[in-house]
Structures are given as structure tokens and as C-alpha cells.
Amino acid sequence: MNYFIIMSLGIVLNGTVLSNSFAQTEPLGPLMSVTEFTIKPGHEMQFREGIKAWKACYLENNGDWTWRMWRRQQGEGSVFVLASDMANWAEMDKTDESGKKCQDLATSLINPHVEKATSHVTRFQLGISKGNPLTEEIIRVTFYDLDPINGHRMMEVVKEVVEIRKNANMSNLGYWYQWLTGDPESPSFHLVMPYKDYAAMDIIQEGVWQTVEKNAGKAKRDELQTAFRSSIQNTWNYIYTLDKDISNPTK
């Protein structure tokens, strides 16, 4: 991601790298840098205008960094999430000359309107995720904080459920990410479910456990469901909408 704008906003990546306790059977997926901005009360319009000004400057200087800015629809306060893909860790060594030319705009027009910001790095999970790129503008994100003792079971269950769905000619439901950095309140994984619009959320679809029971039997459903629930310490979710005016999702 463009660390120049993040650092000019005074944000420091200060997470603890989590040990990967899950067997790696798939090639490593790309990384995603995620920065959550909590905006000062009453400053949302100024924050957005500051991002617009920075974006215009960046594009005028032929910047090629891409990002999505999502606005959280529920929860306390005004929260935006900046998400940017990275092929690997080496991208963090790069400098962005186009971003340097717009530093003053970030400092003067964006930073004053941010109450706090936290940054983390996640990794896309191949094999268990949808294969096509995310193009929808509404997402529901579910976060999973793993149980200290049984947490290792979660991905085992997810992979088994994915295999059952695959054998039933059903596609993967969403996009899984593992958190590689985190603070004490960070999740271990999150799942992104895309929707073309809010009306799509009204469509009742067959539940995951219904699919498992239909294709693998009730005993297998009970076994996997019990293991999954015991692997999770806490879970929560929010809906986010893409703010296109302050995003730059394609080159």
C-alpha cells in the first residue's frame, strides 16, 4: 500500500505478528493492508474533502497506487476503512514519489479530522475463498476471534465445509482473510460477503449447515458445527459500503 499517505497521517503499524498455526496446503495469497479511521464527530465531510483533494493531486502526479475506502454503516461513531492489496511484504520497501508530492495535503486537510487510526496487515486465503475479484460495492464483514485452546479447529472445519460444498458443485461464499498483525482486540480471521445492493440481502439462501446436512448427513453437520463453535471466542460483523469518490480501485 502507499505507506507515505499512512505515515503522513501519523499512523504507525504497531501490531504483533501472529504465528501461523495452520498447515499451509495452498500457495500463499496476496496481502492486504487495512487501516481503520475513526473520524472526529462532525468532521466527516471535511475528512472526505481532504481525501478527494489528496486523490486528485496523486492522480495528477501519475500515481499508480490503488485502494478502496469503505464506510462502516453500523456501530459507534463515523468509521472509514482503507483497504489496499500488496503482492508481498517487499512492497513495504518501496517509496511513492507521486505520494511525496501530495504530502502537505494529507497533513493539512486529512490529519486534523481523524480521531484515531489503526493499521494491520491481513493475508487472502486461497482455496476457501471466491476466485473472482471483488467488484460489489456493499459487503458484510464477519470477524472471528479464536478460542485460545480450540482455535486451531476453525480453519479445519472451514476447509472441510468448502470441500463438501465443492463436491455438491457449489461455489465458495466469500473472501477469507487471516490477520498477520494484531492488537489484543483484533480478530484472527474475517470473512467478506459481497452484495450487489441491499435488496440482495433480503434473498434467503440455503444456510451453510443445511448444505452440510443435505450432502454429508446430520451426524457430520453436528460434528462440524460443534467444532466450529468451540473454536471461536467471539464474533461480530458490520456492513460497509464503498465510497467511490475517495477510492481508486483500478489502475
Secondary structure, 3 states (H helix, E strand, C coil): CCHHHHHHCCCCCCCCCCCCCCCCCCCCCCEEEEEEEEECCCCHHHHHHHHHHHHHHHHHCCCCCCEEEEEECCCCCEEEEEEEEECCHHHHHCCCHHHHCCHHHHHHHHHHHEEEEEEEEEEECCCCCCCCCCCCCEEEEEEEEECCCCCCHHHHHHHHHHHHHHHCCCCCCCEEEEECCCCCCCCCEEEEEEECCHHHHHCCCCCHHHHHHHHHCHHHHHHHHHHHHHHEEEEEEEEEEECHHHCECCC
